Amino acid sequence: KKFSDKLAVVGLNGKYGYIDSAGNEVVPLKYDFAYDFSEGLAPVCLNNKFAYIDKSGNEIIPFKYDIAWEFSEGLAAVSIDDKAAYIDKTGKEVIPFIYEPIFDFTDRFAQVPIEYDKPWDFSDGLVKVKFDGKFGFIDKSGRKIVPIIYDYTSEFSDGLASVELEGKS
């Protein structure tokens, strides 16, 4: 099992929680889904709503999101009613609920590992967003750094990202 922030997600009988490296249950197996810890918090799901807990299992950000992602560079993507936003570790909305999902959120509930570049993670202070069917990049304040005009963009890697506009790369 993969450990993050010294804890690993475990599941039994359809419920999830966390263990430490010695196999001790640290956070009870009571969640419908639980994701890796990152930057000290983990998104967990109960009754179809997501919240964030700390490594002791304390609810830090309440159950109110339809989907929630791990923290990256101090922010996490969350979604309500098919609109995405970014929150900080206090739950404060830093970037408003105006963006569209980049891919089908049902992938988050797959029972097998899915290997992909997480489109909601910041890299070098930027993240790919989708608005009105087009892609671009914003910074952590929500300022558009790469215009949201492209049909497709890759993630940034080493300061570069490929783009596609009207069938041309």
Residue pairs with C-beta under 8 A, 6 or more apart in sequence:
1 8
1 9
1 10
1 19
2 8
2 36
3 21
4 36
4 37
4 38
5 36
5 37
5 38
5 39
5 40
5 42
5 55
6 20
6 21
6 55
7 18
7 19
7 20
7 26
7 27
7 37
7 42
7 55
8 18
8 19
8 21
9 16
9 17
9 18
9 34
9 35
9 36
9 42
10 16
10 17
10 18
10 19
10 29
11 17
11 29
11 34
12 29
13 29
14 32
15 29
15 30
15 31
15 32
16 29
16 30
16 31
16 32
16 33
16 34
16 44
17 25
17 26
17 27
17 28
17 29
17 30
17 31
17 34
17 57
18 25
18 26
18 27
18 34
18 37
18 42
18 55
18 57
19 25
19 26
20 26
26 55
26 56
26 57
27 34
27 53
27 55
27 56
27 57
28 57
30 46
31 44
31 45
31 46
32 45
32 46
32 47
32 48
33 44
33 45
33 108
33 109
34 42
34 43
34 44
34 45
35 42
35 43
35 44
35 68
35 69
35 70
36 42
36 70
37 55
37 70
38 70
38 71
38 72
39 70
39 71
39 72
39 74
39 89
40 54
40 55
40 71
40 89
41 52
41 53
41 54
41 60
41 61
41 71
41 76
41 89
42 52
42 53
42 55
42 70
43 50
43 51
43 52
43 65
43 68
43 69
43 70
43 76
44 50
44 51
44 52
44 53
45 68
46 63
47 63
48 66
49 63
49 64
49 65
49 66
50 63
50 64
50 65
50 66
50 67
50 68
50 78
51 59
51 60
51 61
51 62
51 63
51 64
51 65
51 68
52 59
52 60
52 61
52 68
52 76
52 89
52 91
53 59
53 60
54 60
60 89
60 91
61 87
61 89
61 90
61 91
62 91
64 80
65 78
65 79
65 80
66 79
66 80
66 81
66 82
66 105
67 78
67 79
67 105
67 108
68 76
68 77
68 78
68 79
69 76
69 77
69 78
69 118
69 120
69 121
70 76
70 118
70 121
71 89
72 118
72 120
72 121
72 122
72 123
72 127
73 121
73 122
73 125
73 140
74 88
74 89
74 140
75 86
75 87
75 88
75 94
75 95
75 122
75 140
76 86
76 87
76 120
77 84
77 85
77 86
77 120
77 127
78 84
78 85
78 86
78 87
79 85
79 97
79 101
79 105
80 97
81 97
82 100
82 101
83 97
83 98
83 99
83 100
84 97
84 99
84 100
84 101
84 120
84 129
85 93
85 94
85 95
85 96
85 97
85 98
85 99
86 93
86 94
86 95
86 127
86 140
86 142
87 93
87 94
88 94
94 140
94 141
94 142
95 138
95 140
95 141
95 142
96 142
98 131
99 129
99 130
99 131
100 130
100 131
100 132
100 133
101 130
102 119
102 120
102 128
102 129
102 130
102 135
103 119
107 114
117 154
117 155
119 127
119 128
119 155
120 127
121 127
121 155
122 140
123 155
123 156
123 157
124 156
124 159
125 139
125 140
126 137
126 138
126 139
126 145
126 146
126 156
127 137
127 138
128 135
128 136
128 137
128 153
128 155
128 156
128 161
129 135
129 136
129 137
129 138
129 148
130 148
131 148
132 148
134 148
134 149
134 150
134 151
135 148
135 150
135 151
135 152
135 153
135 163
136 144
136 145
136 146
136 147
136 148
136 149
136 150
136 153
137 144
137 145
137 146
137 153
137 156
137 161
138 144
138 145
139 145
146 153
146 161
146 163
149 165
150 163
150 164
150 165
151 164
151 165
151 166
151 167
152 163
152 164
153 161
153 162
153 163
153 164
154 161
154 162
154 163
155 161
162 169
163 169
